[in-house]
C-alpha cells in the first residue's frame, strides 16, 4: 500500500478498527506503517500483541475482518519494546 492508500483505508475503516481493538484485549495497539523506501517495504497495518501465544488466532480474525489488508503481527515485550 502507498501512504495515500493506507491513510484512505484507515479513514474508511476507522469504526471497524476501533471495534476490533476493543474486542481483542490481547492487542496492545494497532499502528499504520507507511512504505519504507530504504528497504522497499510497502505500507501495512501492524497489530501489536501483548503475548506471542495469541498470534495464530488473531491472524485468522484479521484476515476475516479485513480481507486483503497487508498486515504484520508483532509482540510487545514486557519492557514495552516491539519484537517484530
Secondary structure, DSSP 8 states (H G I E B T S, - for coil): --HHHHHHHHHHHHHHHHHHHHH-TTEEEEEEE--BTTTTB--EEEEEES-GGGHHHHHHHHHHHSTT--EEEEEE-TTS-EE-
